[in-house]
Amino acid sequence: MKYISFCLLFLAFSVTASSQDIVHKLSVNINIHDHLIEVVDDILIPNDYLLANPDFLFSLNSNLKVHSPDEKTVIQEITEKENKETRVPVKTYSIQLNEKSDRDIIIRIAYSGLINDDITTGAAEYARGFSETSGIISEKGVYLAGSTKWIPEFRNVELFSFFLEVTIDQEWSIISQGSRTINEITEGKKRIRYESPEPMDEIYLIGGKWTEYSIPGGRVLFQAFLRTPDEKLANKYLNATQGYLSMYEKMIGPYPFTKFALVENFWETGYGMPSFTLLGPKVIRFPWILYSSYPHELLHNYWGNSVYVDYKTGNWCEGITAYMADHLLKEQQGQGAAYRQSTLQKYTDFVNTENDFPLNEFLSRNNSAEEAVGYGKCLMMNNMLRTNFGDELFLKAWSKFYHDYKFRKAGFSDIQTCFEAITGSELASFFEQWTQRPGAPSLELSAVSVNKTSSSYELSFHVDQTQLEEAFELDIPVYVYLEGETEVKSTSISMNNKAEDYLLKFDAKPIRIEVDPMFQLFRRLDRNEVPTTLTQLFGAKNATLILPSESPSLANYKKMAEIWKITQEAQGKNLEIVLDNELQELPKNKSIWVLGFENKFYEIAKIPYNYFNQLSADEKSKMQILMAEGSLVYAIQNPENAEFTLGFAGSIQAEAIEGLGRKLPHYGKYSYLGFKGTEPENTLKGVFPTLGSPLNYPISYSGVIIPALAKIKPRKALTE
């Protein structure tokens, strides 16, 4: 095969690749009206790959008809057992070369067909708040990704580089990875070319009718592609991109690509791809997205989209991305402890012995339990590494990991190697415990006493690990308040057994002891350590939902309940639906939803005084108005059994109930919520105070508790 000039171009292009990396040169024609794609793929195959893979197999979306225009290459379909792990059916092909070669070769594969997998929202997707498609070509937009199986996937090939040239109607634009080198209109058609010398694990082809905005940022181009022209919105994102990118380059290292683009999708998504993010039209206009999801997706260009996840050993990238984006921004606002508390609460509420699993088995988020492990446990593991070694070494270790594994696949063992190299510590037991073992410790403080000696005050106390599983090895933060002092004393105690006694000495009188009050450890929270929130209801393995039999909105409530039942069952949970006239009393052994102000159990389900009394006058007033005119939702302890949660949701407007059912799963961290109108629009949200913690002990002297003057200062943010 004598494509000499083309081969030289390939070789120059793939300088970043290893000797077995494949390079695709894709010429693509898209027919929007008929949902069709035509592809000619000239593929550079390294000789090392041919020697290691003599069977020479590839797979492709079975909707695409394959042929080779090259007479020296024979492509044959082979029969294999159907792959049920992918949403898209694929066919497998073998390639026979009529001419042998002892050097790199170029083969040509041509294929075409229909791609039109409708965007769907199943029960699991509804619970997660988004819809999905494996791939679609439609009048609304184009979405092709690895899930589409639209490029030949060769056996034993994990990474590859590519050229991508697309021809499409002139009103359309295309986004992909890499740098755009051609963007022109010729004979009524748009021709766009992207070049990605960096090894990738999939190729995205995203199409839409956008207005394009951009600002140069030195070696990086910042872009925004909006479906509706909005220069003000575009500038907000472009300016934010510059700020976040500058922050992450200081923390981790140089940004790995030549561009970052904000792209407005044609359905609601929150995707992060190499060098761009794909956000839905509503998502992109939420003001808080700029300070939450957006930096998260940008940071994925480091974690997951340039240092790739070795999924055989577990997905590490979501946890560290959440830690360096979502958690960091909260920490910069002085809310790091609250964020960690919420993270631990999700694990406590959603994960049980039946759905728990080791972190190294996490692949992707399909339900709340998987999110609590894959995102939350990994986030807290990183927090413990940072707490143990300090900010400087923590960032140096992650910077080394980025430098050593950029455009390679990596796993938890590689992270361990980098931390050991930077800190000089042996971390095998730490990583084994937190990545290979399921479960979490539960802590309890007891036997607190003070003994006055001639030279000091001796504070003794006992700590239990109350989980059923064997003991975890822990370094537990302990804070002690001293009489008359304005600074809280902090220390760390090591615990390797299920129960241990400790003794601390102070010059002044200890008046309060708190164990992990800033939520630095990964652990299960005690029921009295966290406020009642909606997550406890949506996370309940078994719950009963009680409908108001005498309500004029019964049909609306019933429809909401049935959708919730489906989404809960999709996550392996059970939600029983009953009418209030079918029960004599509230269930005592499970969590409960009481729906409707007309429900006969409403009087029992009202907000208790000890909660209501903690609200501000403004919040109390809003609740009174909402009970008369709008929608009110809250979660309290089940009055029949404080180990379980009772949720109430009621609306004066029947038309608002469908919206409540759709929105409430996304407000899980709140104790109480208020909505107005039929949309409905959220106007009130908050968290009830905790009523007592088994890890917080005020010390009394002669029956008197001495008030503390000191307050714990929030830890300095990882970076400003």
N, C-alpha and C positions, 0 to 999 in steps of 0.2 A: 504494500500500500504506500503510494508515493505522494502523500500530501506534505511535501517537504516544508514549504513556507508556513503552512498551518501548524505543523508539528513544532517548528521552531518557536512559533508564537505560544503554543501550549507550554513548551518547556520553560520559556521565559516567564510565563504567567504563573507557573506552579512552583516558583522557587521556595515558597513557604511550606510546600507540602513535603511529606516524606517520600521515600522511594516507591511506596505502594499506594500513594494517593492517586485517585482517578480524577480527571478533569472533564467536565461536560461543557460543550458549546451547543447551546440550545437555540434554535430558530423556531419561533412560535407564532402562529397566526390564530387569532381568536375571532370567532364569529358570535357576537353577542346575541343576535336575534335567534339563532338556532342552537345556542348553548354548546357550540362545538369548539374543539381545539385541534389544531394540526401542529405536529412537532417533528422537526428533524434534529436529531441529537448526534453530533459528532463527538466521540468520546475517546479521550486519550487513555489507553490502558498500559500501565507500566509493565515491563517484562517480568519484574519481580512478582507482580500479582498473578500473571499467567502461569508462572512456574509453581506458585503456591496453591493455585486454584485451577487445576487442569479441567475440571468439569465445566467451568465458565458459565454460570447460571445467573439469571436476573429475573426479577418479578416486576409486574406492572398492573395497574388498574385493569380489571378484566373488561371494562367498557371500552377500552382503547384497542383498536385493531392494529397489529404490529406487522411491519414488513421491513426488509432491508433493501434499499436501492443499490446496494453494493453486491455485485455478483460474486465477489470473493468471500462473502460472509453469508452463512446459512443460519437462519434462526428458526428453531422448531419449538412448538409448544409441547411441554411435557406434563403429564398428569400427576398431580400430587394431592394429598389429603387437604381438604378445604381448611383454610386458616380462619378460625372463628374468633381469633383475638382482635381482628381489625374490623372496623365498621364497613370498610370497602372490600369487596371481593377482589382477589388478585389472581393472576395467572403467572405461572413460572415458565421460563423459556431457557433453552440451551443454545449456545452459539458454537458453531463449528467454523473454524477458519480453514479455507482451502489452501492457504499459503502459510507455512510455518515461518516464524521469525524469532530471532534471538535478541531483539531490541523492542523498545516501546512501539506500540502500534496505535493506529486510529481506526475505529470502526464507526459505521453510521447505522443508526436505528431510526426509522421513521414510523410514526403512529398517529392515529387520529380517532376522535370519537366524541361522545356526548358526556359532559360533566354537569350534573344538575341535581345534586343531593340537597333536597329542601332543608331549610333551616327549621329545626324542630326543638320542641321543649318537652322532654319527657319528665317523669316524676323526679328523678334525681337532679336533672338540670333545673327544674322549677325550685327545688330546695336550695340550690346553689345560686339561683338568681340570674341565670343566663340561658341562652339557646345556643345550639351549635350545628355545624355542618361539617362533613368531611371535605367538601369542595363544591363550589357552585360557579357557574357562568350564567348570569342573568342580566336583565335590563337594570336592576338595582346596583349590581356590582359583581366583581370577580374575586373569588377567594380560592386559591390553590396553595396547598401546604404539604408537609410530609404525610399528613393523614389522607390526602387525596390519592397518594400512590401514583402521581402523574409523571414521574421521571423513572427511568430504569434503576432499580435497586439491586446492586450486585452483591452476591453472597460474600460475607466477610469484609465488607467495606463499611466502615463507620463514618469516615469523613471524606470530603471531596471539595474541590474548588469548581468554579463555574463561570462561564459567560452566559448571558441571557439576553437575546434580542427578540422583542415582541412587536408584532404588527397588529394594530387594532384601529377601530374607528377614530377619526381625528378629534372627536370631543372628549375622548377618554385619556386617562393617564395611567401609568403603571408604577408600582412601588415594589422593590425587592431589596435584598441585601446588597452590600457593596456600594460602589460608586456609579452614578449615572453618567455615562460618557456620550450618549447620543439621546437627543430628545427633539425630534423634528417631524414636520408634516411633509409628506411626499405623495402627490397624486391622490389627495383626499384621505390618506391614511396616516396615522401616527406611528412613528418608528422610535422605539425606546430601547436603549441598551444599558445593561448593568454588568459590571465586572466585579467579581468577588475572589480575589487571590487568597483570602483567608479560608482555611478549611472549614466547611460547614457540615452539619448533620442532616439538613433538609434545605429545600429551595422554596421560597415563598414567591408567589406571583399574585399581587393584589391590584385590582383594577377599579377605577371609579372616575366619576366626573367631578373633579375637585378644582377649587381655586387654590393656587400654590403661593405660599409666602416663604421667604427665607432671609436669613442674615448670616454673613460669614463670621466664623469664630476662630480665625487663624487656620490651623490645619483641619478643623472640623467645620462642616457646613450644618447649620441648624435650619430645619425645614418644618413647615406646617401645611397639611393638605386638608382643606375643609370643604365639605359638600355644599355648604351655604356660605357665601362670602362674608367674612367678619374679621376685618383687620385688627380690631381691638382685641378680640379673643386670641387671634394668632399671635399677636405681640406678647400677650401675657404668657403664653406657652414658650415662645422663643426666648424671652428674657429669663423665664424660670429655668429653661434648659441650660442656659449658660451658667447660671448660679449653681445648680446642682452638679453639673459636670465639673466645674471648678472644684467644688467640695470633694467629689469622689476621686478626682485625680490626685488631690493632696493626700487623701486617705489611703488609696490603693495603688495608683499608678496611672500612666497615660491611657486615655480612652482608646479602645482597640480598633475603632472604625473611623472612616472619613466623614461620616454624617450621622446625625440623629434626627429622625423625622417623626412628628406627631401626625398620625393619619386618622381621619374620621371614617369609621366603618359604617356600613349600611344596616347593621343590626347591633344590638347592645353587646359589646365585648369589652374585655380588659386584658388584651394580649400584649406580651412583650416579645418582639422578634429581634434578631441581630440588626442593629442600627436603626430600628424604628419601633413604634408602638401603635397598636391598632385599638382605638377606643370608640365606643358607641356614641351615637349622637346625643343621647341624654347624659351619659357618663361624662362626656367631654365638657359639658356646660355646668356640671355641679361645681360650685366654687371651691369646695373642699378637696376636689380631686387633685388640684395643683399641689396640695400639701399632704397627700396620702398615696393614692394609687400611682400618680404620675412619676414621682421619684422612684417608687418601687419598680416600675417597668423600665425606667432608664437604667437603674442599677443592674437589672438583669443582663445588660450588655456586658457586664463583668462576670456575673455569676449565672451560668446557664447558657448564655449565648456567645461567650468567647472561651471561658473555661467550661467545658461541657460536662454534663453529668454522666457518670458511668452507672447506668440504671441497674446493672447487675448487682451492684453493691449498695443501692439505695440513693434516693434523691436528697442531697445535702443543700441544694441551692436555694430552696424556698425559705428555709429557716434563716440563713445568713442574710438573704435579701430583705426579709421582713425586719431583721435586727438592725441592719444598717440603713434602712429607709423608714419604715413605719415607726419602729421603736425609737430610732434616733431623733426623728422630728418631734415626737412626744417628749423625749428627754430634753431636747432643746427648749421646750416650753415648761420644763419642770414637772412633767407628768409621766416620767419613766416608770416610777413605782406603780402608778395606776394602770399603765399599759401592761406591765408584767402581771399584775393581779388579775386583770381581765384575761390574759393569756392562760394563766393557771386555772382560772374559773372555767374556761371553755373545756380544758382537759377534764376537770373535775365533773363538769355537768354532762359531757358528751361521751366520755370514754369509760367503759366498764370491762370486766374480765372477759367478756365474750367478744368484744370488738377491738380490744387493745392488740398491739403488735409492736415488734421492735422497730426502731427508727430506720434501720438499714433495709427494711422491707417496704418503706414508703416510696411510691412512684409518683402519684399525682393525687390531687384532691378531688374526691367524688362525693364526699359527704362531710358532715361536721366532725365526726370522730377522726377521719383521716386528716383533716385540716389541723385538729388539735394536736395530733402526733407529728405530722410531717412539717408543719409550720411552727407550732407552739413549742413542742419538746426540743426541736432543733434550735429554735431561737433561744430558749432558756439554757441549753447546753453551751451556746456561745456566750451567754451572759455569765455563766459560771467560769468559763475559761478566762474571760476578761476580768472577772472579780479576783480570780486566783493569781493572775500574772500582771495585771495593770494594763492601762490603755495603750501605752507605748509598745510593749511586747505583743499585745493582742493585734494591733494594726500591722506591726512588722511581720508577724506570722502570716496574716492574710495577704499582705503585699507579696511576700515570698511565694505563697501558693499561686497567686495570680501570675507572677513572673515565670514560675517554673512550669505551669500547666496551661498557659494561654494557647488556645486552639488545639487542646488535647482533652481527652476524657480523663476524669479524675473521680476519686471516691473518698470516703471517710478516712481510709488508711493514709491517703496522700495528705489530707489535712493534718492528721496526726503527725506525719513525718515532718511537716513544715513547723508545726508548733514545737515539736521536740528539738528541732535544729535551732530555733530562735530562743527558746526558754532554757534549754539544757536540762529539761525534765523528762522523765520516763512516764509516758502517758497511756501505756497500753491498757491498764486497768480502768482508767477514766473513760476512754473511748469504748472499750468493751462494755462497760456498765451502761452507758447512755445510748449506744447505738445498737447493741446486740441483745439487750435485755428489755422486755416489756415492763410495764408497771411504773410506779412512782412511790416515793416514800410519803408517809403521813406522820406528822410530828405532834407530840403533846408534851406540854411543860407541866411539871408538878413538883411537890415537896420543896417549895421555895422557902428559905429561911436565912436569917442574918445572925451571925455571932460576932459580938464586939470583943475584940482582944485589946491588949494594951497598946498595940501599934497599928491596928487596922480593923476594918470591917470585913468579915468573911461571908461572902454570899454563896450559899450552896443551893443547888437545884438539880432536878432529875429530868431527863428527856427520854421519851419513848418513841420508837418507830412503830406505829400501830398498824401498818399495813400487814396483810396476811403473808405476803412474800417475805423472803429472807432479807436481812439487813442490807441497806445501801451504804457505801462509803461516802461520807458527807463532810464538807467543811461548812459549818452552820454559822451564819452571822448572828451575833448576840449584841443587843444594845442595853445599856444600863444607865438609868437616870439617877443622879446623886443630889442630895438635899442642898439647895442653895446654889447649885452650879447651872450655868447657862449652856453648857456643852454636854451632849450625850456621849458617854464612853462606848466605844465599839470594839469588839474583838471577834475572833472566830474560834469555834470549838470543833475538834475533829470527832467524828462518830463513826464507828465501824461495827457496832453491835446493835441489837434491837433495843437495848436499854443501857443507859450510862448515867453516872453521877458526875457532877462538876463542882469545882470550887474556884471562885474568883475573889481577889482581895482588892480593897479600895481604901483610900485615906478618908473619904467622906462617907456618909450614911447612904446606902442604896435605898431608893424609894420606889423604883419600878424596874422590871426586867421585861424585855420583849425579844422573842426569838423570830428572826427573819421578818421583821415588820415591813421591810422594803421589797420583799418578794424577790430575793436574789436567787433562790434555789428553785430547781424544778421539783415540784411536789404536789400532792393532792391537798386542796384546801379543806379545812374543817367547815362544816355547815354553818357554824356561827362566825366564821372568819370572813365570810363574803356576804354581800347583800343579796337579797332575793332578786333575780332577774329573769327575763324571758328565756334565756339559754337553758335554765334549769327545766323549763317546761318542754322546749323543743328537743332537749337532750335526754328527756326521760325515756327509759326503755319501755315502760308501761304507763299509760295515762288514760284518764277518762275525760271525755268532753261532754258537758251537760247542756243540752239545748233547752231554750225556753218554750215550753209547749203552748203558752198563752200569748206569745208575742206575735204581732202582725208581721214581723220580719222573720218569722220562723224559716221560711223557704230560703231566704238569703243566708241566714246563719247555717242552715243545713248544707247549702252548697259550699260555703267556706270550710265547714267541718270535713266534708267528704274529700276536698282537695288536700287538706292537711293530712287526712288519714292516708291518702295515697303517697304523699311525699314522705311521711314517717315510715310507712312500710317499705318504701324504696331504700331506706337507710337501716332496715332491720329492726324497726321499733313498732310497737303496737299502740294504736289509739282507738279506744272503744268509744262509740258515740251512743248516747242515751238521751231520752227526754227527762226533764226534771220530775214529771209526774210518775216516772217509773222507779224513782228512788225515794226512800224514806229519810235517808241521811247521807252526808258526804262520805265517799270512800276514805278509809283511814290508812291504807297501805300503798298509796300511789299518788302521783301528782294529778291535778285536776284543772280542767278549764271550765269556768262557769261563763256562759254567754248570755248577754241580754240583761237589761235593767229589769225586765219583767220576770226573770228567772226566780223561781220560788226560793232559791238558795242565795239570792243577792244580798239579803240582810246579813247572812253569815259571812259572805265573801267581801263585805265592805272593808276598806282600809282600816286597820286597827289604829287606835288612838296613839300608841307609842311610835308608829310610823308617821301618821298624819301630823302629829305635833312637831315633827322635825322639819316640816316644810315651811317655806317662807310665806308671808301673807299674800304675796302675789301669786305663788303657786297654788295656794288654797283657793284663792278667788277664781283662778283659771279652771281649776277642777270643778268648782260649782257651776260655772258657765257651761263647761263641756258636758256635764251630766244633764243639763237642760237643753242644750242646743247642738252638741256635736258627738264626738266619740271619745271614750275613755278606756284605757288599757292599763293594767298593772299586775304585778306579781308579788305575793306575800307568802308567808309560811302557811301551810295547810293548818287551819285552826284545830283540826282533829289529830294531826301528827306533824310536829315541827320538822321532822326529817324530810318531808316532802313539800312541794310548792303548789300553791293555788294561784291560777291565773284568771283574771277577769277581763273580758272584752265586751263592751256594749256601745251601741250607737243609736242615737235618736233618728238618724237618717238611714233608711234601708239601702239607699243607693250607695252609701259609703262602705257597706260591709264587704263587698267584693274587693275593694281596694285595701281594706284592712287585712284581709286574708293574704293578699299578695305582698303587702309591705312588712307585716310584723316579723316574719322570719329574719329580716335584715336589721331589726332593731334589738337583737338579742341581748345586748349588754346593758339595757336599761331596765329599771324597776317599774317606772310609770311613764305613760305616753298620753298625749292628747292630740286630737286631730279635728280640724274643722272642714266643713264642706263635704261634697260627695266624691272628690278625687281620691282619698281625702288628703288634706295638707297638714303636715305635722306642725304643731304650735307649742307643744310642751313635752319635755323629756327630762329624765333625771334618774338618780339612783338613791334608794333608801339607805339610811346608815346601817352599819353592822351593829348587832345587839350584844356582841361580846366575842372575844377570841380566846381559845385555850392556850395561845402562845403569848398572851399579854397579861402580866401579873403585877398589879399594884401592891406594894408591901405595906402593911399596916403596923404601926407601933402603938401598943396599948389601945388597939381598936381604932386608931386614927390614921387615915391615909393622907400623907403629905403631898400637896399638889406639886407637880414638876414645873420648873421654870424653863427647861430646855426643850427644844424641838429638834428632830432629826433633819439635818440639811440634805437636800437631794444631791446625789452624786453629780459631779460635773459631766456634761454631755461628752460623748465620745469624740466629737468635734463640733466646733461652733460654726 
